[in-house]
Amino acid sequence: MTLEPHAPITAEVLVLGGGPAGAWAAWRAAMEGAKVVLADKGYLGTSGATAPGGTTLLVIPPVAVLREQAVRDRLKAGGYLSENDWIHRVLDEVEVRLRQLEEWGYPFRQDESGRTLRTHLHGPQYMQLMRRVVRKAGVRILDQSPALELLADEHGVGGARGIDRLTGRVWEVRAQAVVMATGGCTFLSNGLGCNVLTGEGLLMSAEVGAELSGMEFSRQYAPSFADGSVTRGRMLAWSTLYDAAGRPLHAGDRTFGSIHKLLLEGPVYASIDLADTEEKRAFLRNAHPIFFMPLERAGIDPFKDKFPLTLRYEGTMRGTGGLRLTGEDCRTTVPGLYAAGDAASREKVTGAISGGGAYNASWAICSGNWAGEGAARYALAAGPDASARRGLRSAGRWGLEAGQDSAARPLDLKLLVEDIQREVLPLRINFYRSEAGIAAALGRLNELLPRLAGGRIPDTVQGRVRARETAGMLAAARWMYTAALARKETRGLQALAEYPELDPAQTHRLTLSGIENIALGVEAVPHAGELAALSAGGSKP
């Protein structure tokens, strides 16, 4: 970046990302006594996937037999890559934090007997409340301030540098610990660099040497209105699916496992006609308000009319991949760097399958608390003003101006994004995976690296941010496909046509590091022996 930064801001903990995980991390770090700054690419309270919608939660009564069965079911569904202890931790922690939300004033519904139902959060109310809580805790909030690169030295990370969208000035925060709470990648881009999940958090972390895990488990597509981008599959539980002639195909089943094949056969339409009372319709509108906005703007009454469906790719946001965690406090492989929410690998709680809504929402709350606490304790142990004594340097490289030739041709970001999406979004490549197809797509993605490194970044706020997002998209795509080729089996969200069965010998996690040259590793999992024993005994996993 060519602009001179403001005078550096000093803190003990810097949180990057203003979704639920980031908000909880900032609050918890402040409660531990740390001086905290939170930087969000949008506006804390309205940005991110949760704020405009609604989400269910993972709430299981504290009855031993119920919880143990739920944990065992998840372990099996996730291909034995999760860890029972971590799932129990989430169940315990989320119960405490939901009671805390109620104490802060969140209006949970009650049943007819007056019992509080803590199973759903209304996004707008939830995140507005979290903004108030974070501010009351004394956290300094930098809105409209996307981070572009981490600061680091031989001791680990020590802050970050970004840009203020409103002023165009560069900001810099020096902190002893950083919580990365932005990093999920959907491979969509609105051209504005605002509230788009494009993987730049993962890229920043990899540039300082952080490892990733679970990136192969990213084959998640979800239904959406064809002229919109909102994926709220829960609405299909109240819907009937129709073909182009108006003949009903399915009704009332939320998942519609055959929708991928149906769309290959021809257009598919939906109508939320099973919500047959005004009470049901009002409930759905309130629970997921963002789902209805693009339909109503198009003049469609979704409860009466039929609207065309498509599938939107949800990348690592609804997949499981992210930064590899090495401790219960959500530390990563780099000292001082912690991860929460979609930025962290969720394999420890979801295994090889998607966290969906309930698991991911609960994970955001829990991992935010654990990472915030861990980061604060790490920072406070270093003593006051520790970051000021360090020789911190900018760690960013890909998609930034540093080191670029001023005479180079301008980088066509729109074309580069389209070239990345062409290899990632199509069902025929990414959903119906084959070894040959993924290898060919990865080869074409690798050929895009010189274009990214050799082009001149646009000298505008929007151009700088979007260039970094584009670099994040390219890195995430290459990590996903590299891991997919290394896992030669079908397990959860990973599938290869040449290897249609689950292979017990591959019951381990794949780790990745590096950007230009990607290195692969293997991490053992505690329940691999259980799957091996089942397979040896002839039982079906």
Phi and psi in degrees as a GROMACS rama.xvg file:
@    title "Ramachandran Plot"
@    xaxis  label "Phi"
@    yaxis  label "Psi"
@TYPE xy
-91.4222  -23.2903  THR-2
-73.6746  143.946  LEU-3
-72.716  135.962  GLU-4
-76.3919  160.884  PRO-5
-60.486  167.368  HIS-6
-57.2342  134.31  ALA-7
-56.0652  141.093  PRO-8
-90.5812  136.088  ILE-9
-106.694  141.66  THR-10
-153.01  176.024  ALA-11
-100.528  -34.1976  GLU-12
-131.162  131.023  VAL-13
-112.749  126.228  LEU-14
-107.002  126.725  VAL-15
-106.862  113.122  LEU-16
119.905  135.488  GLY-17
-118.256  23.1575  GLY-18
-79.1033  -167.559  GLY-19
-57.2981  -44.0794  PRO-20
-61.9911  -44.5199  ALA-21
-65.6164  -40.749  GLY-22
-63.7281  -45.6152  ALA-23
-64.8531  -39.9772  TRP-24
-61.8292  -43.9699  ALA-25
-64.3529  -44.3756  ALA-26
-61.2443  -46.6275  TRP-27
-66.6107  -40.5176  ARG-28
-61.9422  -40.0344  ALA-29
-65.7611  -37.5212  ALA-30
-66.7713  -24.0136  MET-31
-81.4646  -2.77764  GLU-32
99.6055  8.09592  GLY-33
-87.5395  150.89  ALA-34
-82.5267  121.576  LYS-35
-123.647  138.731  VAL-36
-120.751  136.548  VAL-37
-119.432  126.525  LEU-38
-113.804  127.819  ALA-39
-124.617  140.383  ASP-40
-69.8675  -20.4202  LYS-41
-115.548  -132.041  GLY-42
-122.374  114.627  TYR-43
-53.3226  120.401  LEU-44
116.066  -24.7458  GLY-45
-127.504  -10.7029  THR-46
-93.0399  162.235  SER-47
92.8228  174.036  GLY-48
-76.1726  -26.5206  ALA-49
-79.154  -39.6314  THR-50
-55.2258  -42.3665  ALA-51
-90.6494  0.215837  PRO-52
-124.797  -140.67  GLY-53
-151.001  163.048  GLY-54
-150.215  144.328  THR-55
-84.6949  168.945  THR-56
-131.305  156.138  LEU-57
-87.0847  92.8553  LEU-58
-124.046  113.505  VAL-59
-124.497  127.216  ILE-60
-52.2666  145.858  PRO-61
-74.1109  56.6568  PRO-62
-107.896  122.186  VAL-63
-53.1831  -45.7465  ALA-64
-67.1031  -36.4475  VAL-65
-68.6492  -44.34  LEU-66
-69.2732  -40.7476  ARG-67
-63.668  -38.6879  GLU-68
-67.5162  -40.7711  GLN-69
-63.1784  -40.5992  ALA-70
-66.4168  -43.0164  VAL-71
-64.7766  -39.6224  ARG-72
-62.2915  -41.2489  ASP-73
-68.2519  -39.6738  ARG-74
-58.3228  -45.4376  LEU-75
-67.2567  -46.6871  LYS-76
-61.9579  -32.8638  ALA-77
-88.1271  14.3036  GLY-78
69.1171  26.5095  GLY-79
62.6101  25.9959  TYR-80
-99.6388  -9.97335  LEU-81
-84.3692  -179.8  SER-82
-130.287  124.173  GLU-83
-55.8667  -41.2611  ASN-84
-60.655  -39.4198  ASP-85
-68.6576  -38.3894  TRP-86
-64.6198  -42.8057  ILE-87
-61.603  -38.3998  HIS-88
-60.6767  -42.6173  ARG-89
-63.5487  -45.2379  VAL-90
-59.8016  -40.2506  LEU-91
-71.7548  -46.6189  ASP-92
-66.8206  -42.8031  GLU-93
-65.7778  -32.2377  VAL-94
-63.8572  -42.3512  GLU-95
-64.1016  -44.3105  VAL-96
-71.818  -31.4486  ARG-97
-70.0367  -36.4856  LEU-98
-63.7381  -35.3949  ARG-99
-66.4034  -41.193  GLN-100
-57.9265  -40.9036  LEU-101
-63.5236  -40.0941  GLU-102
-64.7155  -32.9353  GLU-103
-74.9133  -10.8548  TRP-104
114.443  8.20352  GLY-105
-68.9303  130.725  TYR-106
-86.6583  74.3092  PRO-107
-63.001  146.776  PHE-108
-70.7316  161.451  ARG-109
-126.512  150.743  GLN-110
-83.6013  -175.81  ASP-111
-63.7512  -23.9162  GLU-112
-91.1928  1.81042  SER-113
88.8979  7.70968  GLY-114
-80.7555  132.2  ARG-115
-70.7931  133.443  THR-116
-105.846  101.539  LEU-117
-99.5184  55.709  ARG-118
-113.004  -4.63008  THR-119
-149.999  143.479  HIS-120
-122.46  131.298  LEU-121
-83.8876  114.679  HIS-122
-51.0207  -53.5366  GLY-123
-58.4777  -44.6797  PRO-124
-66.49  -43.3037  GLN-125
-59.3641  -52.2438  TYR-126
-75.7554  -28.8637  MET-127
-64.759  -39.3841  GLN-128
-64.7616  -42.6342  LEU-129
-63.6467  -35.5382  MET-130
-61.8613  -44.3325  ARG-131
-62.4042  -42.3705  ARG-132
-64.509  -43.5303  VAL-133
-64.2277  -43.4359  VAL-134
-64.8955  -42.4565  ARG-135
-62.1251  -30.0882  LYS-136
-74.4679  -6.24357  ALA-137
92.3554  12.3953  GLY-138
-74.9577  135.215  VAL-139
-84.6434  124.7  ARG-140
-105.684  128.064  ILE-141
-107.955  96.0343  LEU-142
-79.5439  158.44  ASP-143
50.5882  41.7229  GLN-144
-133.727  71.696  SER-145
-62.8703  136.362  PRO-146
-79.6432  141.267  ALA-147
-114.725  -26.1952  LEU-148
-159.254  152.488  GLU-149
-88.0634  157.598  LEU-150
-104.311  140.936  LEU-151
-153.895  162.689  ALA-152
-144.23  -165.397  ASP-153
-68.03  -12.1853  GLU-154
-94.4184  -4.45036  HIS-155
122.663  -158.267  GLY-156
-80.2092  156.359  VAL-157
-149.204  30.3622  GLY-158
134.044  -163.508  GLY-159
-157.13  164.617  ALA-160
-129.934  141.718  ARG-161
-152.006  -161.339  GLY-162
-135.477  140.343  ILE-163
-87.4142  114.82  ASP-164
-60.8475  -34.1538  ARG-165
-76.5479  -35.1604  LEU-166
-105.966  -18.4486  THR-167
78.1593  3.99454  GLY-168
-87.8491  150.71  ARG-169
-81.5768  136.683  VAL-170
-112.755  155.568  TRP-171
-141.228  129.297  GLU-172
-120.255  124.448  VAL-173
-102.5  123.497  ARG-174
-145.865  151.909  ALA-175
-74.151  -24.6234  GLN-176
-140.739  148.429  ALA-177
-126.935  133.584  VAL-178
-103.7  114.885  VAL-179
-86.8685  108.546  MET-180
-121.592  21.7341  ALA-181
-135.839  131.808  THR-182
175.49  -15.6155  GLY-183
-60.5912  151.89  GLY-184
-131.886  118.259  CYS-185
-102.723  -10.2936  THR-186
66.8307  19.7059  PHE-187
-102.903  154.291  LEU-188
-147.212  131.759  SER-189
-97.3134  4.6104  ASN-190
81.0593  -4.93859  GLY-191
-107.702  -12.7453  LEU-192
69.5269  21.9769  GLY-193
-116.688  120.685  CYS-194
58.4303  32.8177  ASN-195
-107.71  128.405  VAL-196
-87.5526  106.761  LEU-197
-130.118  12.3844  THR-198
82.5246  10.1764  GLY-199
-68.0878  -25.5568  GLU-200
-66.179  -39.1202  GLY-201
-65.6144  -39.4985  LEU-202
-63.4528  -47.9506  LEU-203
-56.7359  -42.0955  MET-204
-68.1005  -41.1019  SER-205
-64.8677  -30.2952  ALA-206
-66.8718  -21.4976  GLU-207
-100.693  6.60308  VAL-208
102.461  7.9411  GLY-209
-68.7028  145.246  ALA-210
-93.1034  154.384  GLU-211
-116.597  164.903  LEU-212
-153.058  147.91  SER-213
77.3109  14.8598  GLY-214
-69.4934  -18.4691  MET-215
-73.2346  -20.6759  GLU-216
-88.403  70.6873  PHE-217
-138.931  25.8351  SER-218
-96.5846  44.9297  ARG-219
-104.177  119.239  GLN-220
-117.746  149.643  TYR-221
-136.919  148.478  ALA-222
-69.9406  146.919  PRO-223
-150.188  155.051  SER-224
-56.2445  131.299  PHE-225
-59.5604  -28.6372  ALA-226
-100.538  18.2412  ASP-227
-136.293  -174.273  GLY-228
-130.579  7.3076  SER-229
-82.3839  124.724  VAL-230
-109.054  101.367  THR-231
-130.777  78.193  ARG-232
-59.1309  -19.5257  GLY-233
-59.3418  -28.6887  ARG-234
-62.422  -25.6336  MET-235
-70.567  -14.7204  LEU-236
-67.5647  -17.2223  ALA-237
-111.929  16.3843  TRP-238
-121.126  161.33  SER-239
-114.153  137.016  THR-240
-96.6645  142.401  LEU-241
-131.093  154.01  TYR-242
-89.1721  -176.546  ASP-243
-63.6046  -25.0053  ALA-244
-87.0842  2.06385  ALA-245
85.782  9.8241  GLY-246
-82.0894  132.705  ARG-247
-67.3725  139.686  PRO-248
-108.478  -49.9413  LEU-249
-144.401  162.756  HIS-250
-151.967  132.65  ALA-251
77.1702  1.63454  GLY-252
-99.0593  122.451  ASP-253
-65.4129  -41.2445  ARG-254
-85.5891  -33.6305  THR-255
46.0002  65.369  PHE-256
-57.4198  -19.0123  GLY-257
-96.3532  7.53806  SER-258
-62.9648  -31.9581  ILE-259
-61.164  -44.6995  HIS-260
-70.0833  -38.1599  LYS-261
-60.2848  -41.1491  LEU-262
-69.5201  -27.5078  LEU-263
-71.271  -27.1649  LEU-264
-82.9771  -23.5067  GLU-265
162.218  178.895  GLY-266
-60.822  146.24  PRO-267
-126.264  135.349  VAL-268
-120.966  154.518  TYR-269
-131.128  152.651  ALA-270
-141.991  132.156  SER-271
-83.637  54.4895  ILE-272
-85.3571  -4.40952  ASP-273
-82.1535  -13.7481  LEU-274
-82.7275  82.8798  ALA-275
-97.5908  12.1978  ASP-276
-131.266  156.678  THR-277
-64.0002  -31.8923  GLU-278
-63.6311  -44.7798  GLU-279
-64.5697  -42.4118  LYS-280
-64.9367  -40.0488  ARG-281
-65.1926  -38.711  ALA-282
-61.9064  -45.7225  PHE-283
-66.1556  -40.6438  LEU-284
-62.3955  -40.3336  ARG-285
-72.9595  -35.5857  ASN-286
-71.4848  -38.1217  ALA-287
-136.741  66.5674  HIS-288
-58.9616  -32.979  PRO-289
-67.7103  -26.0228  ILE-290
-61.7175  -35.2496  PHE-291
-87.03  -17.2382  PHE-292
-59.2265  -52.643  MET-293
-65.8896  -30.5411  PRO-294
-67.5704  -46.1291  LEU-295
-67.5821  -34.2984  GLU-296
-65.1612  -28.037  ARG-297
-87.4465  3.86693  ALA-298
76.008  25.0071  GLY-299
-104.849  130.743  ILE-300
-92.9867  101.46  ASP-301
-66.6352  -14.4759  PRO-302
-87.446  -13.399  PHE-303
-123.968  -40.0993  LYS-304
-86.6109  161.406  ASP-305
-96.9556  135.589  LYS-306
-127.522  144.251  PHE-307
-71.2381  141.936  PRO-308
-106.017  154.122  LEU-309
-142.057  179.166  THR-310
-114.522  131.79  LEU-311
-107.824  136.578  ARG-312
-78.6954  130.424  TYR-313
-108.25  5.10542  GLU-314
52.0213  -138.561  GLY-315
-81.6238  -10.3226  THR-316
-66.6927  -43.0751  MET-317
-102.961  -0.246014  ARG-318
-83.1807  -155.815  GLY-319
-123.461  -8.24388  THR-320
-74.78  156.311  GLY-321
168.885  -160.978  GLY-322
-68.2662  135.837  LEU-323
-71.7172  129.038  ARG-324
-95.7289  139.568  LEU-325
-120.444  7.15263  THR-326
-160.29  165.386  GLY-327
-66.7493  -16.8326  GLU-328
-91.3437  14.6937  ASP-329
64.1618  29.8038  CYS-330
-71.6149  154.665  ARG-331
-103.276  -167.415  THR-332
-80.9678  -0.571605  THR-333
-112.571  127.06  VAL-334
-56.0468  133.921  PRO-335
85.3723  -5.73433  GLY-336
-109.445  123.302  LEU-337
-119.419  157.491  TYR-338
-133.366  145.563  ALA-339
-146.909  157.941  ALA-340
64.2342  -141.789  GLY-341
-68.4533  -16.4363  ASP-342
-71.9171  -22.1562  ALA-343
-97.3818  147.821  ALA-344
-65.0318  133.984  SER-345
-102.492  16.2968  ARG-346
-57.4658  -32.6967  GLU-347
-64.3718  -23.0745  LYS-348
-115.992  -23.1784  VAL-349
-113.393  -13.5488  THR-350
66.5703  -133.906  GLY-351
-91.5277  2.95975  ALA-352
-111.789  171.071  ILE-353
-69.1341  146.511  SER-354
-76.7734  -9.97975  GLY-355
57.5495  -146.22  GLY-356
-88.4075  -54.5529  GLY-357
-63.7593  -48.8795  ALA-358
-64.5983  -45.0397  TYR-359
-66.1129  -39.8229  ASN-360
-65.9888  -41.6344  ALA-361
-69.2439  -38.6521  SER-362
-61.3547  -39.3289  TRP-363
-60.3086  -43.8348  ALA-364
-64.253  -49.7761  ILE-365
-69.6276  -50.3878  CYS-366
-65.1099  -33.3055  SER-367
-60.1408  -45.0831  GLY-368
-64.5763  -45.7275  ASN-369
-65.8972  -42.6669  TRP-370
-68.2019  -40.8861  ALA-371
-61.8644  -43.331  GLY-372
-65.2193  -46.1114  GLU-373
-62.8791  -43.1244  GLY-374
-64.2014  -41.0742  ALA-375
-64.4223  -44.507  ALA-376
-65.8195  -38.54  ARG-377
-62.7002  -46.1921  TYR-378
-67.3832  -44.159  ALA-379
-67.4801  -29.8746  LEU-380
-67.7734  -21.5572  ALA-381
-78.3139  -14.4105  ALA-382
93.4535  165.222  GLY-383
-65.1664  141.379  PRO-384
56.6405  31.9253  ASP-385
-62.8271  -38.2276  ALA-386
-65.8211  -27.6369  SER-387
-68.4851  -20.1752  ALA-388
-93.2455  2.7267  ARG-389
-100.003  150.464  ARG-390
-90.6326  69.2626  GLY-391
-74.0191  146.361  LEU-392
-133.164  158.912  ARG-393
-71.7545  130.909  SER-394
-101.446  -8.87926  ALA-395
-70.6345  147.253  GLY-396
-140.162  -61.0141  ARG-397
-73.8895  126.8  TRP-398
78.4937  18.1599  GLY-399
-121.184  166.77  LEU-400
-79.3489  -21.4551  GLU-401
-55.4134  126.744  ALA-402
79.7731  3.86378  GLY-403
-84.3799  152.462  GLN-404
-79.4422  119.119  ASP-405
-63.8583  -18.9608  SER-406
-90.2056  -1.564  ALA-407
-67.7189  157.995  ALA-408
-67.9709  145.902  ARG-409
-59.3489  141.654  PRO-410
-80.3793  123.905  LEU-411
-85.3484  91.9988  ASP-412
-67.4176  -38.4666  LEU-413
-60.4984  -45.5274  LYS-414
-66.8933  -38.4694  LEU-415
-66.3268  -41.9221  LEU-416
-60.7526  -43.6053  VAL-417
-62.399  -38.3983  GLU-418
-66.8889  -36.4971  ASP-419
-67.4631  -47.8482  ILE-420
-61.3978  -33.2079  GLN-421
-62.7503  -25.4369  ARG-422
-94.8667  -13.9656  GLU-423
-113.237  -39.0318  VAL-424
-77.0061  -33.8629  LEU-425
-63.8679  136.618  PRO-426
-58.3784  -38.8712  LEU-427
-65.2946  -21.7064  ARG-428
-96.8505  -53.2718  ILE-429
-94.3186  -30.3361  ASN-430
-89.1068  -51.5943  PHE-431
-88.1597  71.0596  TYR-432
-72.6202  139.843  ARG-433
-134.468  155.959  SER-434
-60.2365  -43.3797  GLU-435
-67.4053  -41.664  ALA-436
-67.0905  -42.6531  GLY-437
-69.3361  -39.4344  ILE-438
-62.4972  -41.4993  ALA-439
-65.887  -42.1951  ALA-440
-64.7049  -41.9417  ALA-441
-62.8412  -39.0905  LEU-442
-60.3602  -42.0244  GLY-443
-69.2911  -35.7359  ARG-444
-64.9167  -40.3372  LEU-445
-60.4304  -33.4891  ASN-446
-70.4488  -13.9636  GLU-447
-82.2125  -17.8931  LEU-448
-57.8101  -46.7773  LEU-449
-59.9269  -34.7098  PRO-450
-64.0548  -41.7082  ARG-451
-66.7777  -42.0665  LEU-452
-75.6259  -27.5863  ALA-453
-97.2041  -12.6259  GLY-454
-85.7441  157.068  GLY-455
-89.0127  127.862  ARG-456
-71.0768  135.913  ILE-457
-57.394  136.911  PRO-458
-88.1187  56.644  ASP-459
-138.064  161.253  THR-460
-59.4024  -50.2516  VAL-461
-60.4575  -41.088  GLN-462
-64.5528  -42.1519  GLY-463
-63.9359  -45.9827  ARG-464
-65.8728  -44.235  VAL-465
-68.7339  -32.3874  ARG-466
-63.2617  -40.9241  ALA-467
-67.6334  -39.7496  ARG-468
-63.5566  -40.9765  GLU-469
-63.0502  -41.3253  THR-470
-62.4023  -38.4322  ALA-471
-64.1771  -40.6472  GLY-472
-62.1847  -44.7085  MET-473
-65.2965  -42.7006  LEU-474
-63.7093  -45.3026  ALA-475
-62.1213  -40.7916  ALA-476
-62.1078  -43.4037  ALA-477
-68.7751  -37.3273  ARG-478
-63.7757  -44.3248  TRP-479
-59.2367  -49.2346  MET-480
-74.1391  -31.8737  TYR-481
-62.3722  -44.6819  THR-482
-68.5594  -37.9205  ALA-483
-61.6625  -39.276  ALA-484
-71.0621  -28.9617  LEU-485
-77.4275  -27.6811  ALA-486
-93.8448  93.3083  ARG-487
-89.4163  71.8744  LYS-488
-168.035  179.158  GLU-489
-119.208  117.557  THR-490
-151.059  119.134  ARG-491
59.0896  -125.917  GLY-492
-82.6033  1.91713  LEU-493
-101.93  134.184  GLN-494
-150.83  139.507  ALA-495
-132.665  131.169  LEU-496
-58.3303  -34.0533  ALA-497
-74.9862  -16.1699  GLU-498
-131.279  76.1418  TYR-499
-77.4363  -7.26781  PRO-500
-110.257  155.748  GLU-501
-73.8224  133.837  LEU-502
-108.596  109.288  ASP-503
-55.2006  -28.6311  PRO-504
-68.4487  -15.9076  ALA-505
-102.868  25.5943  GLN-506
-81.5372  74.1081  THR-507
-152.864  169.444  HIS-508
-97.0946  145.917  ARG-509
-99.3508  128.49  LEU-510
-108.825  150.695  THR-511
-133.056  151.317  LEU-512
-150.27  156.631  SER-513
91.9455  161.532  GLY-514
-119.513  -62.5382  ILE-515
-70.0814  -48.5297  GLU-516
-112.191  110.726  ASN-517
-92.2912  126.03  ILE-518
-103.154  141.659  ALA-519
-109.855  145.858  LEU-520
-143.143  176.713  GLY-521
-128.492  136.234  VAL-522
-121.115  127.359  GLU-523
-69.5548  153.187  ALA-524
-122.135  148.654  VAL-525
-70.8426  -21.4729  PRO-526
-106.083  13.3953  HIS-527
-60.0306  -37.2288  ALA-528
-63.8104  -30.816  GLY-529
-66.4172  -41.9344  GLU-530
-67.6487  -40.3634  LEU-531
-61.682  -39.1913  ALA-532
-66.8592  -39.7818  ALA-533
-62.073  -45.2194  LEU-534
-65.7657  -40.0169  SER-535
-66.7454  -30.4835  ALA-536
-86.4531  1.8741  GLY-537
84.5211  5.40304  GLY-538
-81.5749  150.015  SER-539
-82.3363  127.267  LYS-540
